């Protein structure tokens, strides 16, 4: 928990110094900065708290594996009949 609190304090300090340089920019630049900052802070918090994030490739494999398994079984049955 100490790591998470220290990350939030460090993020607040970095945000204070870094945002002052972009404050004079356009509104769109500030929005993009805030979005990337929020995403990076969120990912760092997940990493510090040891949250397991599943890989997208494993999820795709879980979806198409049953489909191709049944297809392969039918193909094997068809080839064994010949």
N, CA, C and O atoms as CSV, one atom per row, in Angstrom:
chain,resi,resn,atom,element,x,y,z
A,1,UNK,N,N,0.824,-1.186,0.000
A,1,UNK,CA,C,0.000,0.000,0.000
A,1,UNK,C,C,0.871,1.254,0.000
A,1,UNK,O,O,0.496,2.288,-0.552
A,2,UNK,N,N,2.029,1.145,0.623
A,2,UNK,CA,C,2.944,2.275,0.664
A,2,UNK,C,C,3.434,2.626,-0.743
A,2,UNK,O,O,3.634,3.796,-1.069
A,3,UNK,N,N,3.622,1.596,-1.568
A,3,UNK,CA,C,4.044,1.845,-2.947
A,3,UNK,C,C,2.986,2.628,-3.713
A,3,UNK,O,O,3.312,3.543,-4.470
A,4,UNK,N,N,1.721,2.270,-3.518
A,4,UNK,CA,C,0.633,2.952,-4.218
A,4,UNK,C,C,0.523,4.408,-3.776
A,4,UNK,O,O,0.318,5.300,-4.600
A,5,UNK,N,N,0.656,4.640,-2.496
A,5,UNK,CA,C,0.579,6.014,-1.987
A,5,UNK,C,C,1.754,6.843,-2.487
A,5,UNK,O,O,1.590,7.996,-2.886
A,6,UNK,N,N,2.949,6.240,-2.462
A,6,UNK,CA,C,4.113,6.985,-2.956
A,6,UNK,C,C,4.009,7.246,-4.456
A,6,UNK,O,O,4.468,8.283,-4.936
A,7,UNK,N,N,3.411,6.317,-5.201
A,7,UNK,CA,C,3.199,6.553,-6.637
A,7,UNK,C,C,2.235,7.707,-6.858
A,7,UNK,O,O,2.462,8.546,-7.730
A,8,UNK,N,N,1.169,7.759,-6.085
A,8,UNK,CA,C,0.206,8.852,-6.230
A,8,UNK,C,C,0.824,10.199,-5.872
A,8,UNK,O,O,0.549,11.200,-6.534
A,9,UNK,N,N,1.650,10.236,-4.838
A,9,UNK,CA,C,2.318,11.481,-4.463
A,9,UNK,C,C,3.288,11.909,-5.564
A,9,UNK,O,O,3.325,13.080,-5.943
A,10,UNK,N,N,4.075,10.958,-6.077
A,10,UNK,CA,C,5.013,11.273,-7.161
A,10,UNK,C,C,4.266,11.711,-8.408
A,10,UNK,O,O,4.705,12.627,-9.104
A,11,UNK,N,N,3.140,11.067,-8.700
A,11,UNK,CA,C,2.356,11.440,-9.877
A,11,UNK,C,C,1.782,12.847,-9.728
A,11,UNK,O,O,1.716,13.597,-10.702
A,12,UNK,N,N,1.373,13.203,-8.528
A,12,UNK,CA,C,0.847,14.548,-8.295
A,12,UNK,C,C,1.936,15.601,-8.482
A,12,UNK,O,O,1.688,16.664,-9.051
A,13,UNK,N,N,3.135,15.304,-8.005
A,13,UNK,CA,C,4.242,16.256,-8.163
A,13,UNK,C,C,4.613,16.404,-9.632
A,13,UNK,O,O,4.795,17.518,-10.123
A,14,UNK,N,N,4.724,15.279,-10.332
A,14,UNK,CA,C,5.059,15.333,-11.760
A,14,UNK,C,C,3.969,16.065,-12.529
A,14,UNK,O,O,4.265,16.860,-13.421
A,15,UNK,N,N,2.703,15.802,-12.186
A,15,UNK,CA,C,1.597,16.462,-12.869
A,15,UNK,C,C,1.647,17.972,-12.655
A,15,UNK,O,O,1.416,18.739,-13.590
A,16,UNK,N,N,1.944,18.397,-11.442
A,16,UNK,CA,C,1.982,19.830,-11.143
A,16,UNK,C,C,3.041,20.544,-11.977
A,16,UNK,O,O,2.778,21.608,-12.537
A,17,UNK,N,N,4.235,19.964,-12.060
A,17,UNK,CA,C,5.309,20.609,-12.831
A,17,UNK,C,C,5.104,20.468,-14.334
A,17,UNK,O,O,5.377,21.399,-15.093
A,18,UNK,N,N,4.629,19.322,-14.757
A,18,UNK,CA,C,4.497,19.055,-16.184
A,18,UNK,C,C,3.291,19.769,-16.783
A,18,UNK,O,O,3.374,20.275,-17.902
A,19,UNK,N,N,2.185,19.818,-16.071
A,19,UNK,CA,C,0.978,20.433,-16.606
A,19,UNK,C,C,1.127,21.939,-16.748
A,19,UNK,O,O,0.481,22.543,-17.604
A,20,UNK,N,N,1.960,22.550,-15.931
A,20,UNK,CA,C,2.145,24.003,-16.047
A,20,UNK,C,C,2.770,24.374,-17.387
A,20,UNK,O,O,2.531,25.468,-17.899
A,21,UNK,N,N,3.568,23.476,-17.957
A,21,UNK,CA,C,4.162,23.767,-19.263
A,21,UNK,C,C,3.158,23.607,-20.396
A,21,UNK,O,O,3.306,24.244,-21.439
A,22,UNK,N,N,2.151,22.780,-20.216
A,22,UNK,CA,C,1.173,22.557,-21.280
A,22,UNK,C,C,-0.091,23.387,-21.070
A,22,UNK,O,O,-0.952,23.430,-21.949
A,23,UNK,N,N,-0.210,24.039,-19.934
A,23,UNK,CA,C,-1.403,24.825,-19.620
A,23,UNK,C,C,-1.658,25.918,-20.649
A,23,UNK,O,O,-2.812,26.235,-20.940
A,24,UNK,N,N,-0.605,26.492,-21.199
A,24,UNK,CA,C,-0.774,27.586,-22.162
A,24,UNK,C,C,-1.115,27.078,-23.560
A,24,UNK,O,O,-1.362,27.878,-24.462
A,25,UNK,N,N,-1.132,25.755,-23.753
A,25,UNK,CA,C,-1.424,25.181,-25.066
A,25,UNK,C,C,-2.910,25.171,-25.368
A,25,UNK,O,O,-3.724,25.727,-24.631
A,26,UNK,N,N,-3.233,24.524,-26.468
A,26,UNK,CA,C,-4.628,24.433,-26.888
A,26,UNK,C,C,-5.398,23.480,-25.982
A,26,UNK,O,O,-4.819,22.670,-25.259
A,27,UNK,N,N,-6.725,23.604,-26.045
A,27,UNK,CA,C,-7.588,22.780,-25.219
A,27,UNK,C,C,-7.463,21.299,-25.610
A,27,UNK,O,O,-7.506,20.416,-24.754
A,28,UNK,N,N,-7.312,21.051,-26.894
A,28,UNK,CA,C,-7.169,19.673,-27.382
A,28,UNK,C,C,-5.885,19.041,-26.845
A,28,UNK,O,O,-5.881,17.870,-26.464
A,29,UNK,N,N,-4.804,19.807,-26.816
A,29,UNK,CA,C,-3.541,19.279,-26.299
A,29,UNK,C,C,-3.660,18.921,-24.822
A,29,UNK,O,O,-3.102,17.918,-24.378
A,30,UNK,N,N,-4.376,19.727,-24.071
A,30,UNK,CA,C,-4.565,19.432,-22.653
A,30,UNK,C,C,-5.391,18.168,-22.461
A,30,UNK,O,O,-5.107,17.370,-21.567
A,31,UNK,N,N,-6.409,17.981,-23.292
A,31,UNK,CA,C,-7.239,16.775,-23.197
A,31,UNK,C,C,-6.434,15.522,-23.517
A,31,UNK,O,O,-6.548,14.509,-22.828
A,32,UNK,N,N,-5.625,15.597,-24.559
A,32,UNK,CA,C,-4.797,14.447,-24.932
A,32,UNK,C,C,-3.795,14.152,-23.817
A,32,UNK,O,O,-3.577,12.992,-23.467
A,33,UNK,N,N,-3.190,15.195,-23.264
A,33,UNK,CA,C,-2.246,15.023,-22.168
A,33,UNK,C,C,-2.927,14.357,-20.984
A,33,UNK,O,O,-2.384,13.414,-20.409
A,34,UNK,N,N,-4.094,14.828,-20.615
A,34,UNK,CA,C,-4.814,14.263,-19.473
A,34,UNK,C,C,-5.187,12.804,-19.719
A,34,UNK,O,O,-5.100,11.979,-18.810
A,35,UNK,N,N,-5.600,12.484,-20.938
A,35,UNK,CA,C,-5.977,11.101,-21.251
A,35,UNK,C,C,-4.777,10.167,-21.133
A,35,UNK,O,O,-4.872,9.115,-20.501
A,36,UNK,N,N,-3.650,10.540,-21.734
A,36,UNK,CA,C,-2.463,9.696,-21.653
A,36,UNK,C,C,-1.935,9.607,-20.226
A,36,UNK,O,O,-1.451,8.556,-19.805
A,37,UNK,N,N,-2.025,10.683,-19.496
A,37,UNK,CA,C,-1.565,10.683,-18.111
A,37,UNK,C,C,-2.425,9.739,-17.266
A,37,UNK,O,O,-1.908,8.976,-16.450
A,38,UNK,N,N,-3.727,9.801,-17.471
A,38,UNK,CA,C,-4.637,8.939,-16.711
A,38,UNK,C,C,-4.415,7.468,-17.059
A,38,UNK,O,O,-4.411,6.615,-16.172
A,39,UNK,N,N,-4.232,7.171,-18.330
A,39,UNK,CA,C,-3.994,5.786,-18.742
A,39,UNK,C,C,-2.688,5.270,-18.158
A,39,UNK,O,O,-2.640,4.157,-17.634
A,40,UNK,N,N,-1.641,6.058,-18.242
A,40,UNK,CA,C,-0.347,5.608,-17.719
A,40,UNK,C,C,-0.381,5.454,-16.204
A,40,UNK,O,O,0.199,4.508,-15.670
A,41,UNK,N,N,-1.041,6.355,-15.514
A,41,UNK,CA,C,-1.153,6.246,-14.067
A,41,UNK,C,C,-1.964,5.011,-13.684
A,41,UNK,O,O,-1.613,4.304,-12.740
A,42,UNK,N,N,-3.029,4.756,-14.403
A,42,UNK,CA,C,-3.837,3.562,-14.137
A,42,UNK,C,C,-3.062,2.274,-14.351
A,42,UNK,O,O,-3.147,1.352,-13.540
A,43,UNK,N,N,-2.303,2.205,-15.444
A,43,UNK,CA,C,-1.504,1.007,-15.707
A,43,UNK,C,C,-0.407,0.827,-14.667
A,43,UNK,O,O,-0.120,-0.298,-14.257
A,44,UNK,N,N,0.206,1.921,-14.238
A,44,UNK,CA,C,1.216,1.819,-13.182
A,44,UNK,C,C,0.606,1.337,-11.866
A,44,UNK,O,O,1.220,0.543,-11.153
A,45,UNK,N,N,-0.584,1.808,-11.544
A,45,UNK,CA,C,-1.241,1.357,-10.321
A,45,UNK,C,C,-1.575,-0.130,-10.402
A,45,UNK,O,O,-1.409,-0.860,-9.424
A,46,UNK,N,N,-2.043,-0.579,-11.561
A,46,UNK,CA,C,-2.331,-2.001,-11.724
A,46,UNK,C,C,-1.065,-2.835,-11.585
A,46,UNK,O,O,-1.096,-3.923,-11.010
A,47,UNK,N,N,0.036,-2.334,-12.103
A,47,UNK,CA,C,1.307,-3.045,-12.010
A,47,UNK,C,C,1.794,-3.104,-10.564
A,47,UNK,O,O,2.263,-4.149,-10.112
A,48,UNK,N,N,1.687,-2.010,-9.846
A,48,UNK,CA,C,2.137,-1.975,-8.451
A,48,UNK,C,C,1.272,-2.874,-7.572
A,48,UNK,O,O,1.782,-3.518,-6.656
A,49,UNK,N,N,-0.015,-2.922,-7.840
A,49,UNK,CA,C,-0.919,-3.739,-7.034
A,49,UNK,C,C,-0.943,-5.200,-7.493
A,49,UNK,O,O,-1.733,-5.990,-6.977
A,50,UNK,N,N,-0.103,-5.563,-8.440
A,50,UNK,CA,C,0.026,-6.935,-8.965
A,50,UNK,C,C,-1.287,-7.506,-9.483
A,50,UNK,O,O,-1.633,-8.653,-9.198
A,51,UNK,N,N,-2.000,-6.710,-10.232
A,51,UNK,CA,C,-3.224,-7.181,-10.868
A,51,UNK,C,C,-2.818,-7.887,-12.161
A,51,UNK,O,O,-2.107,-7.322,-12.992
A,52,UNK,N,N,-3.274,-9.116,-12.317
A,52,UNK,CA,C,-2.940,-9.890,-13.504
A,52,UNK,C,C,-3.845,-9.459,-14.657
A,52,UNK,O,O,-5.065,-9.608,-14.590
A,53,UNK,N,N,-3.248,-8.935,-15.692
A,53,UNK,CA,C,-3.979,-8.513,-16.877
A,53,UNK,C,C,-3.811,-9.599,-17.922
A,53,UNK,O,O,-2.684,-9.903,-18.312
A,54,UNK,N,N,-4.912,-10.198,-18.390
A,54,UNK,CA,C,-4.780,-11.285,-19.362
A,54,UNK,C,C,-4.331,-10.754,-20.724
A,54,UNK,O,O,-4.630,-9.624,-21.111
A,55,UNK,N,N,-3.605,-11.610,-21.426
A,55,UNK,CA,C,-3.174,-11.250,-22.763
A,55,UNK,C,C,-4.341,-11.383,-23.733
A,55,UNK,O,O,-5.160,-12.293,-23.606
A,56,UNK,N,N,-4.414,-10.494,-24.682
A,56,UNK,CA,C,-5.492,-10.517,-25.666
A,56,UNK,C,C,-5.400,-11.777,-26.519
A,56,UNK,O,O,-6.423,-12.352,-26.889
A,57,UNK,N,N,-4.183,-12.205,-26.830
A,57,UNK,CA,C,-3.993,-13.372,-27.680
A,57,UNK,C,C,-4.579,-14.622,-27.019
A,57,UNK,O,O,-5.145,-15.475,-27.702
A,58,UNK,N,N,-4.445,-14.734,-25.700
A,58,UNK,CA,C,-5.014,-15.891,-25.010
A,58,UNK,C,C,-6.540,-15.875,-25.095
A,58,UNK,O,O,-7.164,-16.925,-25.244
A,59,UNK,N,N,-7.129,-14.712,-25.002
A,59,UNK,CA,C,-8.583,-14.605,-25.124
A,59,UNK,C,C,-9.066,-14.977,-26.502
A,59,UNK,O,O,-10.089,-15.645,-26.648
A,60,UNK,N,N,-8.335,-14.549,-27.516
A,60,UNK,CA,C,-8.703,-14.905,-28.884
A,60,UNK,C,C,-8.573,-16.409,-29.075
A,60,UNK,O,O,-9.410,-17.031,-29.730
A,61,UNK,N,N,-7.520,-16.994,-28.502
A,61,UNK,CA,C,-7.340,-18.444,-28.598
A,61,UNK,C,C,-8.471,-19.201,-27.927
A,61,UNK,O,O,-8.911,-20.235,-28.429
A,62,UNK,N,N,-8.943,-18.699,-26.802
A,62,UNK,CA,C,-10.060,-19.341,-26.106
A,62,UNK,C,C,-11.338,-19.275,-26.929
A,62,UNK,O,O,-12.200,-20.145,-26.806
A,63,UNK,N,N,-11.464,-18.271,-27.750
A,63,UNK,CA,C,-12.661,-18.139,-28.578
A,63,UNK,C,C,-12.607,-19.068,-29.786
A,63,UNK,O,O,-13.573,-19.779,-30.062
A,64,UNK,N,N,-11.496,-19.070,-30.505
A,64,UNK,CA,C,-11.483,-19.836,-31.747
A,64,UNK,C,C,-11.059,-21.290,-31.569
A,64,UNK,O,O,-11.252,-22.081,-32.491
A,65,UNK,N,N,-10.500,-21.674,-30.446
A,65,UNK,CA,C,-10.064,-23.054,-30.239
A,65,UNK,C,C,-11.225,-24.050,-30.326
A,65,UNK,O,O,-11.083,-25.054,-31.024
A,66,UNK,N,N,-12.361,-23.831,-29.662
A,66,UNK,CA,C,-13.472,-24.796,-29.801
A,66,UNK,C,C,-14.010,-24.893,-31.227
A,66,UNK,O,O,-14.427,-25.965,-31.666
A,67,UNK,N,N,-14.001,-23.783,-31.938
A,67,UNK,CA,C,-14.508,-23.796,-33.316
A,67,UNK,C,C,-13.619,-24.670,-34.187
A,67,UNK,O,O,-14.109,-25.534,-34.914
A,68,UNK,N,N,-12.309,-24.445,-34.114
A,68,UNK,CA,C,-11.404,-25.207,-34.959
A,68,UNK,C,C,-11.241,-26.643,-34.472
A,68,UNK,O,O,-10.918,-27.527,-35.267
A,69,UNK,N,N,-11.458,-26.891,-33.187
A,69,UNK,CA,C,-11.387,-28.259,-32.680
A,69,UNK,C,C,-12.509,-29.100,-33.284
A,69,UNK,O,O,-12.277,-30.232,-33.709
A,70,UNK,N,N,-13.712,-28.556,-33.322
A,70,UNK,CA,C,-14.822,-29.296,-33.934
A,70,UNK,C,C,-14.608,-29.440,-35.440
A,70,UNK,O,O,-14.951,-30.472,-36.017
A,71,UNK,N,N,-14.059,-28.439,-36.063
A,71,UNK,CA,C,-13.763,-28.517,-37.494
A,71,UNK,C,C,-12.725,-29.607,-37.764
A,71,UNK,O,O,-12.865,-30.368,-38.721
A,72,UNK,N,N,-11.697,-29.688,-36.938
A,72,UNK,CA,C,-10.665,-30.710,-37.116
A,72,UNK,C,C,-11.219,-32.108,-36.872
A,72,UNK,O,O,-10.821,-33.048,-37.560
A,73,UNK,N,N,-12.123,-32.270,-35.915
A,73,UNK,CA,C,-12.729,-33.570,-35.669
A,73,UNK,C,C,-13.551,-34.019,-36.870
A,73,UNK,O,O,-13.475,-35.178,-37.279
A,74,UNK,N,N,-14.322,-33.122,-37.425
A,74,UNK,CA,C,-15.118,-33.471,-38.611
A,74,UNK,C,C,-14.231,-33.787,-39.806
A,74,UNK,O,O,-14.528,-34.685,-40.593
A,75,UNK,N,N,-13.142,-33.042,-39.933
A,75,UNK,CA,C,-12.216,-33.299,-41.027
A,75,UNK,C,C,-11.553,-34.667,-40.862
A,75,UNK,O,O,-11.374,-35.391,-41.841
A,76,UNK,N,N,-11.188,-35.025,-39.621
A,76,UNK,CA,C,-10.602,-36.345,-39.372
A,76,UNK,C,C,-11.607,-37.458,-39.660
A,76,UNK,O,O,-11.246,-38.492,-40.221
A,77,UNK,N,N,-12.874,-37.248,-39.276
A,77,UNK,CA,C,-13.906,-38.240,-39.549
A,77,UNK,C,C,-14.092,-38.416,-41.051
A,77,UNK,O,O,-14.240,-39.535,-41.542
A,78,UNK,N,N,-14.083,-37.324,-41.759
A,78,UNK,CA,C,-14.278,-37.372,-43.210
A,78,UNK,C,C,-13.102,-38.090,-43.884
A,78,UNK,O,O,-13.305,-38.869,-44.816
A,79,UNK,N,N,-11.892,-37.834,-43.423
A,79,UNK,CA,C,-10.719,-38.475,-44.023
A,79,UNK,C,C,-10.647,-39.947,-43.650
A,79,UNK,O,O,-10.138,-40.747,-44.435
A,80,UNK,N,N,-11.137,-40.328,-42.482
A,80,UNK,CA,C,-11.099,-41.741,-42.089
A,80,UNK,C,C,-12.125,-42.568,-42.864
A,80,UNK,O,O,-11.966,-43.780,-43.002
A,81,UNK,N,N,-13.182,-41.913,-43.371
A,81,UNK,CA,C,-14.172,-42.610,-44.163
A,81,UNK,C,C,-13.688,-42.938,-45.562
A,81,UNK,O,O,-14.227,-43.838,-46.206
A,82,UNK,N,N,-12.690,-42.231,-46.039
A,82,UNK,CA,C,-12.186,-42.462,-47.402
A,82,UNK,C,C,-11.325,-43.679,-47.495
A,82,UNK,O,O,-10.829,-44.003,-48.575
